[in-house]
Every structure is written in C-alpha cells, then in structure tokens.
C-alpha cells in the first residue's frame, strides 16, 4: 500500500513539473524564415544590441552628400538636406529659392532648409563639420568589432526577423521580399556590409515591438539601391552612392559620401 501511494505521489510530482516547464516562455532566436511567427522579443528599459552610432551634426540632415543630390518627379523630403564641399548647383530638380541672407535655400519639395558649401557664412563651416561628422559616423559603424552574427543568410536576409545586435557580412546584402527587425524602442542594430545594399522592388523593412528607425544603421561600403516602391527604415551610411528608384520610401536618413539620386521618393526624418 505504501509503495502504491509512493508511486502515485511520484507521478503527480512529475505531472506538476511537466506543466510548469511547458509554461516557461520561449525566447526568439536571431532570425526565422517563416511567416507564421508573430511573436516579438520581450524588452525592458535597458537597450539591447550595440551602442548607437553618434551622427553628430550629420544627424541634422535627412539627406547629406559630398557630390550632389538630384531628383525627378514629385519628391517629398521631410527635413533638411545639404551638400559639401560641392556647390548648390549640384542639387538639381528642387527649384531652389535662396534666402535673403544667402545662408540657405528652400524648395517646395523640402520641408526644412537646404545648405551648400558655397552659401554665405557661417554655412560653409557648418557643412564642413556635418560632412566630417558623417565620415566619422561611417568609420565608427564600420569599425565595430565582435559581431553577434556573421554572414547571415549568405548576404540574403529576405524573410528573416533580426533581433538587436551587430551584423557583419564580407559581401553585399540583398533584401528580395522584405525583412523584419524586432526589438524595443531603445534597441540598436548595426548592419556592416563590405559590398552593396540591394533592396528589391516592393520589398519592405518592417519594424516590430517598438523598434525605431533612428536606431538602425546600415553601414554600406559599396552603393545602396532601393528598388521601385521599396520601403526602408533606418540610417543609411554609404561610402558611395545612394540610389532610390521610382516611389521608394525611406524613414531615416540618406548619408552618402558621393551622391544621392531620387525619382519621386519620400524621405522622412526618423
């Protein structure tokens, strides 16, 4: 009788433990390739991922380049833009209207102010500092070490969900049909790539769990191309060209060490 009671007690204990273990939460990994997981990682007030890249005064611009900005079609820039060391004539398609002080200009396509290296003092110094800060930010992002993830997807991150962290590729990165970045409002992503960033036509970068575009840094050693109607979030720090095809949108900043080319795009400060 005692053995029977003992066995029943043991079985009951095992059943309780099984129920307890099944109730424990399961935390997401670095990515998934399915479309049926709507879970997002739990986040607190402490930021996950690397330290954010300091943009300095480059963070005052939605568009900032060294060799020019061109647009065709009806483009909408929500924020300020500027060029240096090149002159204002390198910004075409905006119908620039010089302010009476000649320190900046305006455009019906731009909600903020437009600056160039050949405008009146103190704009040249302002733009020199902004370009220097942009280059420093690129060097910082490119120089981060000890990545959390390397060569993820062989450079194709389509369909994945990326948690906060430092990502590194010795190649370029492609997004053919969208990618999700899931994390909290203070979490940070830095995506280092030795080649180009190619976002296909219609591809969408989706943010979940409160993730913010201002905390996502695309460090591109080649050129960045956003395909027709692509929708991208984050700060693009490109060592060369940033090209946006017809109808592509960017919630973030396009900071290029050569030029930015636009075709009826919308760019909004994060």
Secondary structure, 3 states (H helix, E strand, C coil): CHHHHHHHHHHHHHHHHHHHHHCCCCCCCCCCCCCCCCCCCCCCCCCCCCCCCCCHHHHHCCEEECCEEEEECCCEEECCEEECCCCHHHEECCCCEECCCCCCEEECCEEEEEEECCCCCCHHHHHHHHHHHHHHHHHHHHHCCCCCEECHHHHECCCCEECCEEEEECCCEEECCCEEEECCCCCCEEEEECCCEEECCCCEEEEECCCCHHHEEEEECCCEEECCCCEEEEEEEECCCEEECCCCEEEEEEEECCEEEEECCEEECC
